[in-house]
Amino acid sequence: MKWYRSNQHYRFDQPIGKQYTYGHGSDSVSEDDKRERQLSHLKMENEILKKYMEIERELKKK
C-alpha cells in the first residue's frame, strides 16, 4: 500500500528481495513487457473495484 500511495508502481514488477530504486527496476525487462505488466495490474485493479461496487450495492439493498 505504501508503494501504491507514493506512486511507486515500478516496484510491483520487481522480484521479492530485489527492490531496486536506482533506475526504477531491472534493465532486462523490455518496454513491451513493462506495458503488459502494467496492463495486467490495471485489469486486476478494475476487477477488484467491480467486485467492491457489487458488494456495496448488495449491502445498500439490505
C-alpha positions in Angstrom: 0.0 0.0 0.0 2.9 2.4 0.8 4.3 2.0 -2.8 0.8 2.4 -4.3 0.1 5.6 -2.4 3.5 7.1 -3.1 3.1 6.3 -6.8 6.0 3.7 -6.9 4.2 1.3 -9.3 7.5 0.2 -10.8 8.2 -1.8 -7.6 5.4 -4.2 -8.3 7.3 -5.7 -11.2 10.4 -6.5 -9.1 11.0 -9.9 -7.6 10.8 -10.2 -3.8 14.1 -9.3 -2.2 15.3 -7.2 -5.2 13.7 -3.8 -4.7 15.7 -1.6 -7.0 15.2 2.2 -6.5 18.0 3.4 -8.8 16.8 3.3 -12.4 13.3 2.0 -11.3 13.8 -1.6 -11.8 15.8 -4.2 -13.8 17.2 -3.3 -17.2 16.5 -6.7 -18.6 12.7 -6.0 -18.9 11.7 -4.7 -22.3 9.2 -1.8 -22.7 6.6 -4.2 -24.1 6.9 -6.4 -21.0 6.6 -3.4 -18.8 3.4 -2.3 -20.6 2.0 -5.8 -20.5 2.6 -6.0 -16.7 1.1 -2.5 -16.2 -2.0 -3.6 -18.2 -2.4 -6.7 -16.2 -2.1 -4.7 -12.9 -4.8 -2.3 -14.2 -7.1 -5.1 -15.2 -6.8 -6.7 -11.8 -7.4 -3.3 -10.1 -10.5 -2.9 -12.3 -11.9 -6.3 -11.4 -11.3 -5.7 -7.7 -13.2 -2.3 -7.9 -16.1 -4.0 -9.8 -16.4 -6.6 -7.1 -16.3 -4.0 -4.4 -19.0 -2.0 -6.1 -21.2 -5.1 -6.4 -20.8 -5.9 -2.7 -21.5 -2.3 -1.8 -24.7 -2.4 -3.9 -25.9 -5.6 -2.2 -25.3 -4.2 1.2 -27.2 -1.0 0.4 -30.3 -3.1 -0.6 -30.4 -4.7 2.8 
